[in-house]
């Protein structure tokens, strides 16, 4: 009985020693160490901006349930963000943005059934504030390519006015909305030149 107990004890201790010698596995264990001269090292600043303009214009368009006589509109948005690396490959920051949307449409739907013909105008303004936490993964031994994941909580406010005219009656509707979002955004940073990166 003593020999069996001694054998099991030796086997258990060998298993523990063997397990402690194994290297950790997984995606995080494959990342390279961040050098103090890199863009994602501790005590560095980062920032960026995005400007977008989307326009739409069409006339005499036949759709499945009616006709669009005229459609014109645009959405303009601008965002800026900044951050500070509190440790290597980990940054905290803030993003702020503004968006303006304007649209006009003249259409007729279901002419054989209800003959709905209207002209609509819409104008809205929106604002965004978003604190975030971004952690980077250096999966390749290079200073030009980094993968990241961003955890963010956004607060958005939008105010708009809509006008509807059916040639008999005109009505206007004012709207105010608050939107709260929490999300994860993976991405890639590619540094094209010194200190300037393309982000997607």
ZAMIKE-566420 format. One line per field, with one value per residue (C-alpha): residue number from 1; residue in one letter; x negated, y negated, z. Coordinates in steps of 0.2 Angstrom, whole numbers, plus 5000, padded with zeros to 4 digits. Layout:
BEGIN
resi: NUM | ...
resn: A | ...
px: X | ...
py: Y | ...
pz: Z | ...
//
This chain:
BEGIN
resi: 1 | 2 | 3 | 4 | 5 | 6 | 7 | 8 | 9 | 10 | 11 | 12 | 13 | 14 | 15 | 16 | 17 | 18 | 19 | 20 | 21 | 22 | 23 | 24 | 25 | 26 | 27 | 28 | 29 | 30 | 31 | 32 | 33 | 34 | 35 | 36 | 37 | 38 | 39 | 40 | 41 | 42 | 43 | 44 | 45 | 46 | 47 | 48 | 49 | 50 | 51 | 52 | 53 | 54 | 55 | 56 | 57 | 58 | 59 | 60 | 61 | 62 | 63 | 64 | 65 | 66 | 67 | 68 | 69 | 70 | 71 | 72 | 73 | 74 | 75 | 76 | 77 | 78 | 79 | 80 | 81 | 82 | 83 | 84 | 85 | 86 | 87 | 88 | 89 | 90 | 91 | 92 | 93 | 94 | 95 | 96 | 97 | 98 | 99 | 100 | 101 | 102 | 103 | 104 | 105 | 106 | 107 | 108 | 109 | 110 | 111 | 112 | 113 | 114 | 115 | 116 | 117 | 118 | 119 | 120 | 121 | 122 | 123 | 124 | 125 | 126 | 127 | 128 | 129 | 130 | 131 | 132 | 133 | 134 | 135 | 136 | 137 | 138 | 139 | 140 | 141 | 142 | 143 | 144 | 145 | 146 | 147 | 148 | 149 | 150 | 151 | 152 | 153 | 154 | 155 | 156 | 157 | 158 | 159 | 160 | 161 | 162 | 163 | 164 | 165 | 166 | 167 | 168 | 169 | 170 | 171 | 172 | 173 | 174 | 175 | 176 | 177 | 178 | 179 | 180 | 181 | 182 | 183 | 184 | 185 | 186 | 187 | 188 | 189 | 190 | 191 | 192 | 193 | 194 | 195 | 196 | 197 | 198 | 199 | 200
resn: X | X | X | X | X | X | X | X | X | X | X | X | X | X | X | X | X | X | X | X | X | X | X | X | X | X | X | X | X | X | X | X | X | X | X | X | X | X | X | X | X | X | X | X | X | X | X | X | X | X | X | X | X | X | X | X | X | X | X | X | X | X | X | X | X | X | X | X | X | X | X | X | X | X | X | X | X | X | X | X | X | X | X | X | X | X | X | X | X | X | X | X | X | X | X | X | X | X | X | X | X | X | X | X | X | X | X | X | X | X | X | X | X | X | X | X | X | X | X | X | X | X | X | X | X | X | X | X | X | X | X | X | X | X | X | X | X | X | X | X | X | X | X | X | X | X | X | X | X | X | X | X | X | X | X | X | X | X | X | X | X | X | X | X | X | X | X | X | X | X | X | X | X | X | X | X | X | X | X | X | X | X | X | X | X | X | X | X | X | X | X | X | X | X | X | X | X | X | X | X
px: 5000 | 4986 | 4977 | 4993 | 4996 | 4977 | 4979 | 4995 | 4987 | 4972 | 4983 | 4993 | 4977 | 4971 | 4987 | 4986 | 4968 | 4972 | 4987 | 4977 | 4964 | 4977 | 4978 | 4995 | 5005 | 5018 | 5018 | 5012 | 4997 | 4992 | 4990 | 4973 | 4967 | 4969 | 4954 | 4953 | 4950 | 4966 | 4982 | 4992 | 4980 | 4984 | 4987 | 4990 | 5004 | 5015 | 5028 | 5038 | 5053 | 5065 | 5076 | 5089 | 5102 | 5115 | 5126 | 5141 | 5151 | 5163 | 5179 | 5193 | 5189 | 5201 | 5202 | 5212 | 5226 | 5226 | 5216 | 5203 | 5204 | 5189 | 5177 | 5163 | 5153 | 5136 | 5128 | 5113 | 5103 | 5087 | 5079 | 5063 | 5055 | 5040 | 5032 | 5018 | 5008 | 5009 | 4998 | 4990 | 5004 | 5018 | 5026 | 5041 | 5049 | 5064 | 5073 | 5085 | 5095 | 5108 | 5120 | 5132 | 5145 | 5156 | 5168 | 5183 | 5194 | 5209 | 5218 | 5234 | 5237 | 5251 | 5260 | 5273 | 5277 | 5275 | 5267 | 5254 | 5245 | 5234 | 5220 | 5209 | 5194 | 5183 | 5169 | 5159 | 5144 | 5135 | 5121 | 5110 | 5099 | 5090 | 5077 | 5068 | 5054 | 5043 | 5031 | 5018 | 5011 | 4994 | 4995 | 4981 | 4963 | 4966 | 4969 | 4981 | 4996 | 5006 | 5023 | 5034 | 5051 | 5060 | 5073 | 5084 | 5100 | 5108 | 5121 | 5130 | 5143 | 5152 | 5165 | 5175 | 5190 | 5201 | 5213 | 5227 | 5237 | 5251 | 5258 | 5272 | 5264 | 5247 | 5240 | 5224 | 5216 | 5202 | 5192 | 5179 | 5170 | 5156 | 5147 | 5135 | 5124 | 5111 | 5100 | 5084 | 5075 | 5061 | 5049 | 5032 | 5019 | 5007 | 4994 | 4990 | 4977 | 4969 | 4983 | 4998 | 5009 | 5023 | 5036 | 5050
py: 5000 | 4988 | 4992 | 4988 | 4972 | 4967 | 4971 | 4960 | 4946 | 4946 | 4947 | 4932 | 4921 | 4926 | 4920 | 4903 | 4900 | 4905 | 4893 | 4879 | 4880 | 4878 | 4861 | 4852 | 4853 | 4842 | 4826 | 4814 | 4825 | 4823 | 4804 | 4796 | 4784 | 4765 | 4755 | 4738 | 4730 | 4736 | 4726 | 4737 | 4736 | 4729 | 4710 | 4706 | 4696 | 4701 | 4692 | 4692 | 4685 | 4691 | 4681 | 4688 | 4682 | 4693 | 4686 | 4693 | 4686 | 4694 | 4690 | 4700 | 4716 | 4731 | 4742 | 4757 | 4749 | 4731 | 4717 | 4706 | 4689 | 4681 | 4685 | 4675 | 4675 | 4676 | 4681 | 4672 | 4679 | 4674 | 4684 | 4681 | 4691 | 4691 | 4703 | 4706 | 4722 | 4726 | 4741 | 4750 | 4755 | 4748 | 4731 | 4721 | 4707 | 4697 | 4695 | 4681 | 4679 | 4669 | 4674 | 4664 | 4673 | 4664 | 4672 | 4668 | 4681 | 4679 | 4696 | 4706 | 4723 | 4736 | 4725 | 4738 | 4741 | 4726 | 4714 | 4707 | 4692 | 4681 | 4670 | 4672 | 4661 | 4667 | 4658 | 4664 | 4661 | 4673 | 4673 | 4687 | 4689 | 4706 | 4711 | 4727 | 4739 | 4746 | 4760 | 4765 | 4782 | 4782 | 4799 | 4795 | 4789 | 4773 | 4755 | 4752 | 4764 | 4766 | 4774 | 4766 | 4768 | 4753 | 4754 | 4738 | 4730 | 4717 | 4704 | 4696 | 4682 | 4678 | 4665 | 4664 | 4656 | 4665 | 4656 | 4666 | 4658 | 4667 | 4652 | 4651 | 4650 | 4646 | 4653 | 4651 | 4663 | 4659 | 4674 | 4675 | 4691 | 4698 | 4714 | 4724 | 4737 | 4749 | 4759 | 4767 | 4762 | 4772 | 4763 | 4762 | 4747 | 4746 | 4733 | 4726 | 4713 | 4707 | 4704 | 4705 | 4720 | 4727 | 4735 | 4747
pz: 5000 | 5004 | 4987 | 4978 | 4988 | 4985 | 4966 | 4965 | 4974 | 4962 | 4947 | 4953 | 4957 | 4939 | 4932 | 4941 | 4936 | 4918 | 4918 | 4925 | 4911 | 4897 | 4888 | 4889 | 4873 | 4864 | 4855 | 4869 | 4872 | 4853 | 4854 | 4854 | 4867 | 4864 | 4863 | 4872 | 4855 | 4847 | 4844 | 4856 | 4871 | 4888 | 4890 | 4871 | 4864 | 4849 | 4839 | 4823 | 4813 | 4801 | 4788 | 4778 | 4765 | 4757 | 4744 | 4735 | 4720 | 4708 | 4699 | 4690 | 4699 | 4698 | 4713 | 4717 | 4726 | 4718 | 4710 | 4717 | 4707 | 4715 | 4729 | 4735 | 4751 | 4760 | 4776 | 4783 | 4798 | 4806 | 4821 | 4831 | 4844 | 4856 | 4868 | 4880 | 4883 | 4901 | 4899 | 4884 | 4871 | 4882 | 4879 | 4886 | 4876 | 4870 | 4854 | 4849 | 4833 | 4824 | 4810 | 4799 | 4788 | 4775 | 4763 | 4752 | 4743 | 4731 | 4729 | 4726 | 4733 | 4730 | 4717 | 4713 | 4731 | 4742 | 4731 | 4743 | 4736 | 4747 | 4748 | 4763 | 4770 | 4784 | 4793 | 4808 | 4819 | 4830 | 4842 | 4849 | 4865 | 4867 | 4880 | 4875 | 4880 | 4867 | 4868 | 4855 | 4850 | 4842 | 4833 | 4821 | 4824 | 4816 | 4820 | 4806 | 4809 | 4825 | 4828 | 4841 | 4850 | 4856 | 4870 | 4870 | 4878 | 4867 | 4871 | 4856 | 4855 | 4839 | 4835 | 4819 | 4810 | 4797 | 4786 | 4776 | 4762 | 4752 | 4743 | 4755 | 4772 | 4779 | 4795 | 4804 | 4817 | 4829 | 4836 | 4850 | 4853 | 4865 | 4861 | 4872 | 4865 | 4872 | 4860 | 4855 | 4839 | 4832 | 4820 | 4812 | 4812 | 4798 | 4799 | 4782 | 4787 | 4803 | 4816 | 4803 | 4802 | 4792 | 4803 | 4798
//
